[in-house]
Amino acid sequence: MESALQHYWQQLSLATQPPPQRGSSLVFDQKRQQTVLVADGGTWLWDGTNWREAQSQSAPPVRNTTHLVYDSTTGCVLLFGGIGIDGTPLNDVWLWNGTLWIEQHPATFPSPVGGASMACDTSRQQVILFGGLMGFDGVNGSNRVGTFSDQTWIWDGTTWTEQTISNPPPARMGGQLIYDQTRQQVLLFGGNGPSGYLNDMWLWHGDDWEKLAPGALPPMQTRTYATFHTQLQQVLLLIDVPAETFQAQHTYQSWLWDGTSWSQSTASKVLPGSIEGFAYDGMHQTVVAYVVTGSKAPLSDKSSGARLPEIAAPTLASETWIW
């Protein structure tokens, strides 16, 4: 199947783009067959051709590292936690029904957390939340020194329940939790733990985790992005390969998981910025990437005339790419 499809990145020339915000999130709303982006406090809908900002009477407060997933149990997009604009981790719960965001008030919550991993296990009708960074105070300490979590929580459409796990994956933030639709499995890959970056792989059994040991694994890198590619019937993983020196451009490797092994797919691609939203558009059978370009503009050093990098206000823009 893979050989019959062409894989290449294409930048779309659009009259309207969502505002650029790092730490945004993108998800495909399966019930309404549209791609939903949460960025800079706004909700944007992608119809395969254009972006449109949804006019909602209520919206979750602005945040970074937004945790977003389609929840098949409620038939809504679920937003949980993230990091508020003041740097404080959050644990609020919101559901998007295609028209409105409605805040939920479950009996129990996970701790406020940023950088957690979240996926919907459709076969078990539950959303799984794993890991993240908790316990830090962004107001008084912007370096986000906190505790890496190895907690597993389940959302059943009404409330959260922490799971008692005998064999949890190592604590981490930024891991990729993805539902493999073909094999009806939830997989966890990589992230950043107390000892550095990870490229391990775990399988969720509904009551415990199992570490997998495929013959080859994608390399451990700073940031990864995963989605299930319905046409290929495989998990697609992008890896952001860092440059040796600061560059506005980012190089991405593409990897595919067929249920048994990983294989690198196509040549690496250089995009003009960082991917801040990544999802498979099931309606139009394309992968959509919301890319934020630009960086903080350098200022002149008055004493020497030299340029001091990355201390001025950021000059950012957004682009839409498909694969």
Kinemage of the C-alpha trace (Angstrom):
@kinemage 1
@onewidth
@group {chain A} dominant
@subgroup {mainchain}
@vectorlist {calphas} color= white
{ca met a 1} P 0.000 0.000 0.000
{ca glu a 2} L 2.794 2.383 0.850
{ca ser a 3} L 4.409 2.149 -2.585
{ca ala a 4} L 1.120 3.070 -4.277
{ca leu a 5} L 0.941 6.412 -2.452
{ca gln a 6} L 3.096 9.457 -2.964
{ca his a 7} L 4.508 11.108 0.134
{ca tyr a 8} L 5.596 14.702 -0.116
{ca trp a 9} L 5.079 17.898 1.836
{ca gln a 10} L 3.139 20.739 0.257
{ca gln a 11} L 2.757 24.244 1.631
{ca leu a 12} L -0.715 25.704 1.078
{ca ser a 13} L -1.152 29.304 0.025
{ca leu a 14} L -4.076 30.536 2.115
{ca ala a 15} L -5.712 33.932 2.530
{ca thr a 16} L -6.349 33.290 6.220
{ca gln a 17} L -4.077 31.510 8.687
{ca pro a 18} L -4.642 30.913 12.410
{ca pro a 19} L -2.484 33.108 14.653
{ca pro a 20} L 0.977 31.728 15.412
{ca gln a 21} L 1.310 30.230 18.877
{ca arg a 22} L 3.836 27.707 20.101
{ca gly a 23} L 2.368 24.918 22.203
{ca ser a 24} L -0.904 24.698 20.272
{ca ser a 25} L -2.737 21.482 19.421
{ca leu a 26} L -4.506 19.979 16.403
{ca val a 27} L -6.958 17.057 16.290
{ca phe a 28} L -9.401 15.492 13.828
{ca asp a 29} L -13.008 15.582 15.033
{ca gln a 30} L -14.290 12.245 13.750
{ca lys a 31} L -17.968 12.917 14.419
{ca arg a 32} L -18.057 16.219 12.517
{ca gln a 33} L -15.316 15.230 10.054
{ca gln a 34} L -13.278 18.381 10.519
{ca thr a 35} L -9.862 19.257 11.863
{ca val a 36} L -9.828 21.406 15.003
{ca leu a 37} L -6.960 23.668 16.056
{ca val a 38} L -6.715 25.370 19.446
{ca ala a 39} L -4.276 28.283 19.246
{ca asp a 40} L -3.913 31.535 21.159
{ca gly a 41} L -7.290 31.124 22.856
{ca gly a 42} L -9.155 30.646 19.575
{ca thr a 43} L -10.724 27.570 17.980
{ca trp a 44} L -10.073 27.129 14.262
{ca leu a 45} L -11.692 24.640 11.865
{ca trp a 46} L -10.026 23.274 8.723
{ca asp a 47} L -12.288 22.140 5.869
{ca gly a 48} L -9.528 20.883 3.569
{ca thr a 49} L -9.298 24.216 1.761
{ca asn a 50} L -9.546 27.043 4.283
{ca trp a 51} L -9.341 27.855 7.971
{ca arg a 52} L -12.339 29.358 9.734
{ca glu a 53} L -12.384 30.644 13.292
{ca ala a 54} L -15.308 29.220 15.238
{ca gln a 55} L -17.349 31.813 17.080
{ca ser a 56} L -17.948 30.258 20.479
{ca gln a 57} L -19.657 31.908 23.430
{ca ser a 58} L -17.185 30.277 25.772
{ca ala a 59} L -13.645 29.049 25.370
{ca pro a 60} L -10.939 27.551 27.581
{ca pro a 61} L -8.400 30.061 28.894
{ca val a 62} L -5.321 30.564 26.722
{ca arg a 63} L -2.592 27.997 27.362
{ca asn a 64} L 0.493 26.273 25.957
{ca thr a 65} L 1.198 22.544 25.527
{ca thr a 66} L -2.522 22.002 25.069
{ca his a 67} L -3.637 18.371 25.500
{ca leu a 68} L -6.283 17.659 22.860
{ca val a 69} L -7.900 14.402 21.674
{ca tyr a 70} L -11.103 13.218 20.024
{ca asp a 71} L -13.176 11.381 22.658
{ca ser a 72} L -15.311 8.694 20.998
{ca thr a 73} L -17.223 8.109 24.258
{ca thr a 74} L -18.756 11.598 24.326
{ca gly a 75} L -18.454 12.271 20.589
{ca cys a 76} L -16.610 15.497 21.415
{ca val a 77} L -13.083 16.884 21.303
{ca leu a 78} L -11.593 16.706 24.806
{ca leu a 79} L -9.198 19.368 26.089
{ca phe a 80} L -7.337 18.706 29.327
{ca gly a 81} L -4.887 20.896 31.191
{ca gly a 82} L -1.705 22.289 29.722
{ca ile a 83} L 0.336 25.267 30.882
{ca gly a 84} L -1.362 28.615 31.438
{ca ile a 85} L 0.030 31.806 29.984
{ca asp a 86} L 1.529 32.635 33.398
{ca gly a 87} L 3.424 29.323 33.295
{ca thr a 88} L 1.275 27.482 35.829
{ca pro a 89} L 0.150 23.929 34.943
{ca leu a 90} L -3.594 23.337 34.625
{ca asn a 91} L -6.008 20.407 35.070
{ca asp a 92} L -9.321 21.747 33.768
{ca val a 93} L -11.481 19.652 31.410
{ca trp a 94} L -13.432 20.975 28.401
{ca leu a 95} L -15.503 19.334 25.648
{ca trp a 96} L -15.997 20.789 22.147
{ca asn a 97} L -19.296 19.719 20.568
{ca gly a 98} L -18.703 21.395 17.214
{ca thr a 99} L -20.319 24.650 18.324
{ca leu a 100} L -19.406 25.294 21.960
{ca trp a 101} L -16.736 24.547 24.516
{ca ile a 102} L -18.377 23.270 27.706
{ca glu a 103} L -16.310 22.996 30.884
{ca gln a 104} L -16.663 19.692 32.714
{ca his a 105} L -16.604 19.187 36.467
{ca pro a 106} L -15.627 15.553 37.099
{ca ala a 107} L -15.485 14.124 40.610
{ca thr a 108} L -11.734 13.484 40.315
{ca phe a 109} L -8.935 15.099 38.321
{ca pro a 110} L -5.318 14.271 37.513
{ca ser a 111} L -2.847 16.718 38.998
{ca pro a 112} L -2.200 19.911 37.040
{ca val a 113} L 0.285 18.920 34.380
{ca gly a 114} L 1.983 20.082 31.213
{ca gly a 115} L 3.470 17.976 28.435
{ca ala a 116} L 1.329 14.905 29.129
{ca ser a 117} L 0.391 12.321 26.476
{ca met a 118} L -3.247 11.592 25.624
{ca ala a 119} L -5.034 9.191 23.262
{ca cys a 120} L -8.504 7.716 22.831
{ca asp a 121} L -8.690 3.927 23.048
{ca thr a 122} L -11.726 3.468 20.829
{ca ser a 123} L -11.913 -0.282 21.392
{ca arg a 124} L -12.274 0.255 25.159
{ca gln a 125} L -14.201 3.530 24.909
{ca gln a 126} L -11.817 5.459 27.146
{ca val a 127} L -9.235 8.238 26.943
{ca ile a 128} L -5.787 7.516 28.386
{ca leu a 129} L -3.584 10.210 29.910
{ca phe a 130} L 0.027 9.415 30.753
{ca gly a 131} L 2.941 11.326 32.229
{ca gly a 132} L 3.726 15.011 31.993
{ca leu a 133} L 5.489 17.479 34.244
{ca met a 134} L 3.736 18.497 37.447
{ca gly a 135} L 4.450 20.281 40.693
{ca phe a 136} L 6.108 23.405 39.305
{ca asp a 137} L 4.989 26.999 39.737
{ca gly a 138} L 5.354 28.994 36.562
{ca val a 139} L 4.582 32.267 38.325
{ca asn a 140} L 7.573 32.076 40.661
{ca gly a 141} L 9.889 29.921 38.571
{ca ser a 142} L 9.858 30.152 34.809
{ca asn a 143} L 12.366 27.301 34.399
{ca arg a 144} L 9.561 24.782 35.043
{ca val a 145} L 11.491 22.613 37.459
{ca gly a 146} L 9.000 20.019 38.577
{ca thr a 147} L 8.357 16.309 38.887
{ca phe a 148} L 8.107 13.990 35.898
{ca ser a 149} L 4.972 11.859 36.185
{ca asp a 150} L 4.507 8.143 35.467
{ca gln a 151} L 0.806 8.214 36.330
{ca thr a 152} L -1.824 6.650 34.059
{ca trp a 153} L -5.340 8.093 34.171
{ca ile a 154} L -8.526 6.990 32.384
{ca trp a 155} L -11.357 9.297 31.305
{ca asp a 156} L -14.660 7.425 30.827
{ca gly a 157} L -16.636 10.374 29.496
{ca thr a 158} L -17.679 11.517 32.953
{ca thr a 159} L -14.714 11.432 35.328
{ca trp a 160} L -11.021 10.577 35.642
{ca thr a 161} L -9.739 7.487 37.470
{ca glu a 162} L -6.083 6.878 38.280
{ca gln a 163} L -4.933 3.377 37.382
{ca thr a 164} L -2.907 1.130 39.680
{ca ile a 165} L -0.026 0.041 37.455
{ca ser a 166} L 2.476 -2.687 38.321
{ca asn a 167} L 4.751 -2.012 35.353
{ca pro a 168} L 4.546 1.683 34.431
{ca pro a 169} L 6.732 3.220 31.713
{ca pro a 170} L 9.441 5.516 33.077
{ca ala a 171} L 8.203 8.990 33.988
{ca arg a 172} L 8.338 11.499 31.143
{ca met a 173} L 6.827 14.464 29.380
{ca gly a 174} L 6.364 14.986 25.665
{ca gly a 175} L 5.816 11.322 24.791
{ca gln a 176} L 3.597 10.322 21.876
{ca leu a 177} L 0.497 8.329 22.816
{ca ile a 178} L -1.346 7.102 19.724
{ca tyr a 179} L -4.202 4.700 18.924
{ca asp a 180} L -3.341 2.214 16.166
{ca gln a 181} L -6.755 1.792 14.528
{ca thr a 182} L -5.839 -1.288 12.505
{ca arg a 183} L -4.515 -3.271 15.443
{ca gln a 184} L -6.767 -1.544 18.021
{ca gln a 185} L -3.841 -0.777 20.299
{ca val a 186} L -2.647 2.257 22.235
{ca leu a 187} L 1.102 2.814 21.881
{ca leu a 188} L 3.478 5.114 23.770
{ca phe a 189} L 6.726 6.277 22.188
{ca gly a 190} L 9.589 8.424 23.434
{ca gly a 191} L 9.538 11.715 25.294
{ca asn a 192} L 11.843 13.424 27.753
{ca gly a 193} L 12.525 11.963 31.213
{ca pro a 194} L 14.675 12.858 34.222
{ca ser a 195} L 17.741 11.311 32.538
{ca gly a 196} L 17.170 12.781 29.085
{ca tyr a 197} L 15.414 11.878 25.865
{ca leu a 198} L 13.758 8.489 25.360
{ca asn a 199} L 12.911 6.301 22.379
{ca asp a 200} L 11.307 3.355 24.155
{ca met a 201} L 7.959 1.910 23.108
{ca trp a 202} L 5.077 0.621 25.258
{ca leu a 203} L 1.724 -1.079 24.653
{ca trp a 204} L -1.374 -0.433 26.795
{ca his a 205} L -3.385 -3.564 27.725
{ca gly a 206} L -6.284 -1.804 29.453
{ca asp a 207} L -4.946 -2.480 32.954
{ca asp a 208} L -1.146 -2.399 32.575
{ca trp a 209} L 1.709 -1.513 30.244
{ca glu a 210} L 4.003 -3.843 28.307
{ca lys a 211} L 7.387 -2.733 26.999
{ca leu a 212} L 7.885 -3.614 23.341
{ca ala a 213} L 11.233 -4.503 21.803
{ca pro a 214} L 11.085 -4.101 18.010
{ca gly a 215} L 14.274 -4.819 16.081
{ca ala a 216} L 14.835 -1.127 15.367
{ca leu a 217} L 13.551 2.077 16.936
{ca pro a 218} L 13.477 5.649 15.639
{ca pro a 219} L 16.207 7.787 17.192
{ca met a 220} L 15.606 9.683 20.408
{ca gln a 221} L 15.203 13.381 19.705
{ca thr a 222} L 13.835 16.516 21.272
{ca arg a 223} L 10.331 16.520 19.802
{ca thr a 224} L 8.163 13.920 18.105
{ca tyr a 225} L 4.680 13.966 16.566
{ca ala a 226} L 2.450 10.971 15.882
{ca thr a 227} L -0.822 10.252 14.114
{ca phe a 228} L -2.506 7.223 12.596
{ca his a 229} L -2.474 7.319 8.792
{ca thr a 230} L -5.684 5.632 7.668
{ca gln a 231} L -4.666 5.192 4.028
{ca leu a 232} L -1.398 3.531 4.971
{ca gln a 233} L -2.981 1.702 7.921
{ca gln a 234} L 0.154 2.567 9.893
{ca val a 235} L 1.270 4.923 12.631
{ca leu a 236} L 3.153 7.912 11.236
{ca leu a 237} L 5.841 9.410 13.475
{ca leu a 238} L 7.718 12.629 12.751
{ca ile a 239} L 10.992 13.344 14.501
{ca asp a 240} L 12.381 16.864 14.765
{ca val a 241} L 16.122 16.474 14.187
{ca pro a 242} L 17.838 19.391 15.950
{ca ala a 243} L 20.466 21.451 14.147
{ca glu a 244} L 23.921 21.856 15.648
{ca thr a 245} L 23.334 25.602 15.867
{ca phe a 246} L 20.123 27.581 16.252
{ca gln a 247} L 18.213 27.719 13.008
{ca ala a 248} L 14.705 28.843 12.176
{ca gln a 249} L 14.300 25.834 9.886
{ca his a 250} L 13.591 22.349 11.235
{ca thr a 251} L 14.473 18.989 9.696
{ca tyr a 252} L 11.900 16.211 10.116
{ca gln a 253} L 12.292 12.472 9.648
{ca ser a 254} L 9.199 10.372 8.852
{ca trp a 255} L 8.832 6.873 10.344
{ca leu a 256} L 6.070 4.289 9.920
{ca trp a 257} L 4.970 1.546 12.335
{ca asp a 258} L 3.226 -1.456 10.732
{ca gly a 259} L 2.439 -3.277 13.966
{ca thr a 260} L 5.720 -5.178 13.966
{ca ser a 261} L 8.567 -2.896 12.972
{ca trp a 262} L 9.551 0.695 12.239
{ca ser a 263} L 10.782 1.863 8.835
{ca gln a 264} L 11.949 5.287 7.790
{ca ser a 265} L 9.658 6.655 5.088
{ca thr a 266} L 10.883 9.061 2.401
{ca ala a 267} L 13.771 11.472 2.732
{ca ser a 268} L 14.007 13.972 5.571
{ca lys a 269} L 12.097 17.202 4.995
{ca val a 270} L 13.140 20.711 5.985
{ca leu a 271} L 10.241 22.923 7.061
{ca pro a 272} L 10.607 26.646 7.774
{ca gly a 273} L 9.551 26.374 11.418
{ca ser a 274} L 8.351 24.171 14.246
{ca ile a 275} L 5.289 21.953 13.963
{ca glu a 276} L 2.794 23.042 16.622
{ca gly a 277} L -0.159 20.944 15.466
{ca phe a 278} L -0.159 17.600 13.660
{ca ala a 279} L -3.132 15.392 12.737
{ca tyr a 280} L -4.510 13.108 10.042
{ca asp a 281} L -7.500 14.661 8.253
{ca gly a 282} L -9.705 11.619 7.672
{ca met a 283} L -12.145 13.589 5.527
{ca his a 284} L -9.518 14.629 2.969
{ca gln a 285} L -6.994 11.820 3.586
{ca thr a 286} L -4.039 14.097 4.244
{ca val a 287} L -1.792 14.833 7.183
{ca val a 288} L -2.154 18.464 8.266
{ca ala a 289} L 0.695 20.315 9.971
{ca tyr a 290} L 0.280 23.733 11.566
{ca val a 291} L 3.766 25.277 11.406
{ca val a 292} L 4.972 28.319 13.332
{ca thr a 293} L 7.863 30.162 11.707
{ca gly a 294} L 10.152 32.933 12.873
{ca ser a 295} L 12.021 33.583 16.076
{ca lys a 296} L 12.920 36.312 18.482
{ca ala a 297} L 14.581 39.177 16.658
{ca pro a 298} L 18.131 40.060 17.758
{ca leu a 299} L 18.914 43.425 19.326
{ca ser a 300} L 22.041 45.491 18.978
{ca asp a 301} L 24.547 45.667 21.827
{ca lys a 302} L 24.945 49.420 22.334
{ca ser a 303} L 28.495 49.091 23.649
{ca ser a 304} L 29.939 47.036 20.785
{ca gly a 305} L 27.364 47.104 18.030
{ca ala a 306} L 27.169 43.303 18.132
{ca arg a 307} L 23.870 41.500 17.815
{ca leu a 308} L 22.405 39.845 20.892
{ca pro a 309} L 20.284 36.922 19.701
{ca glu a 310} L 16.826 36.004 20.908
{ca ile a 311} L 16.066 38.662 23.466
{ca ala a 312} L 13.581 40.863 21.599
{ca ala a 313} L 9.878 40.264 21.072
{ca pro a 314} L 9.243 37.284 18.780
{ca thr a 315} L 8.393 37.800 15.127
{ca leu a 316} L 6.232 34.790 14.381
{ca ala a 317} L 3.977 33.656 11.548
{ca ser a 318} L 1.966 30.525 10.822
{ca glu a 319} L 1.811 28.244 7.788
{ca thr a 320} L -0.276 25.222 6.806
{ca trp a 321} L 1.385 22.163 5.259
{ca ile a 322} L -0.094 18.852 4.138
{ca trp a 323} L 1.518 15.432 3.546
